[in-house]
Amino acid sequence: MIFKHAFTPTAATGGFAGATVLYAITWGVRRAAFSNEAGLGSAPIAHAAAKTKEPVREGLVAMMGPLIDTLVICTMTALVIIITGKWTGNADSSVLTKNAFNAGIPYFGGVIVAIGLILFAISTAISWSYYGDRCAEYLFGRRAIMPYRCVYVVALFVGAIVQLEFVWNFSDITLGLMALPNLFAIIALSGVVISLTKDYFSRKHVRTN
C-alpha cells in the first residue's frame, strides 16, 4: 500500500506543494529575522538603556519597530516590486528594488533607493556596533570594547567585498545562534512579563505636566 500510493501523480503534486510552502516559509522567516530582528534580543539592548519608570511602556515602544519595518516598509517595497512586474526578472536584492522603483518613478526611483540603502546601512552599522559594545563589556569588561571595535571594522570591510550569498548564509547562522538562547529566556521570563503587563494596564496612566 505504501509503494502503491507513494509513487502517484497525486503524491508527487502534494510533495512538491509542501516543499514549496516550506521553502517559502523558511526563506521568509530568515529574511524577516534579518530585517526586523524580532526574537533575537538585539533591540532590547538599546531599549534597556532608556530611562523610564515603566518597562512595559518601553516594551510597547520596542514592539513598534518590527511593526513599522515589516508591515509598512517591507510590504510597500514588495507591492512596488509586484505591481511594476520586475519580480519576473533575474535581478535580486537591492538591484531588484532599484529596478522596480525606476519603473514606477523614472529617473528618481534609483536615487531614492540608493539614499535609503546608504541610510539603512549606516544606521545598521552603528546599531550593531553598540550592541556588540554592550555585550563585550558585559562578558569581558571594558578592556574588551576596543578589540571588539577593531574586529567589527574589519568585519564591515570583509562583508562589503565577499560574495553576497556568503554574507546571507553567515548572517542566517549567526542570527539563529542569537535567537535560540533568547527564545529560551523569553519562555523562562514569560511569567514576569505577564505579571508586569497586567499591572501596567490595570493602572490609569495620566499624563502630568
Secondary structure, DSSP 8 states (H G I E B T S, - for coil): -HHHHHSSHHHHHHHHHHHHHHHHHHHHHHHHHHHH-TTTSSHHHHHTTS--S-HHHHHHHHHHHHIIIIIIIIHHHHHHHHHHTGGGSS--HHHHHHHHHHHHSTTTHHHHHHHHHHHHHHHHHHHHHHHHHHHHHHHH-GGGHHHHHHHHHHHHHHHHHS-HHHHHHHHHHHHHHHHHHHHHHHHHTHHHHHHHHHHHHHS------
